[in-house]
Amino acid sequence: MIVYIDTSAFLRGLLSNSSDHQACRDLVHGTQGNELVSSEVLRLEARRVGIRLANKVHGGVDPRPGIEAMLTRVSLVRLSDAILSSAESIPETLKSLDALHLATALAIQSDVAALVTYDLAMARVAEAHGLRVCTASELLGRQ
């Protein structure tokens, strides 16, 4: 099954201690046999978070190697003019990068079984546009 993963779900598997932490890790590490796709925006956001966190590390673990390893498990969709135009025309209120994620998911909607996100605004707008939205735990049947 092809699953679109946004940055909130991707990073939750690496950086969070939430109840869905392990489900996100399992999803990204492919233990359930799903193919993950996302916008190339994911790479930008994940690497920027890695840099911010690495600059705060004092004797802790640098998250960047883990982020890079996880990025290899996600097929990234390039931002085309059509995707940019679609993101610009989404009528609902979304942050710019979320609009790019949504426009990317919509561009490949016929191939995507579900969009995994933990961003409530993104979930609401994605559902309004006909996407099946769920958490990693829901997708993996753990809730």
Protein Blocks (a to p, Z undefined) as FASTA:
>chain_A
ZZdddfklmmmmmmpccfklmmmmmmmnopnopacdddfklmmmmmmmmmmmmmmpghia
cfklmmmmmmmmpccddddfklmmmmmmmmbdcdfklmmmmmmmmmmmmmpmbdcdfbfk
lmmmmmmnopacddfklmnopZZ
